[in-house]
Amino acid sequence: MLSKARLCRESCTHMHTMHIITFKHKFSTENIKLV
């Protein structure tokens, strides 16, 4: 039970990190287009 909850939390953290990386990449790409 504890390991399953930890796995879920790590998975959520991973998804959140990937979302931030994708957002930063998209944001930087749009900045390059503006400049």
N, C-alpha and C positions, 0 to 999 in steps of 0.2 A: 504493500500500500504506500509506504513512504517512498520507495524507489520510483514507483509509478508517478507519484505527485512531483518528485524531483525531475523526472524525465519530462513531464508536461511543462514544468516551469522553465527548464532549460530550452525546450523547444520553442516556447513563447518568447524567451529572451533572444533566441537565434532569429526568429521571424522578425522581431522588432529591430534587431541589428541590421538585417538584410534590407528592411524597409528604409532605415535611415541611410544606408549606403546607396540605395537606389535613388532616394530623394536628393541626396547630395550630388550624385552623378548627374541627375536630370537638371538640377539647379545650376550646376557649373556649366553644363552644356548650353543651357539657355543664356547664361551670362556671356559665353563666348559668341553666341549669335548676336546678342545686343551690341557687343563691342566690335 
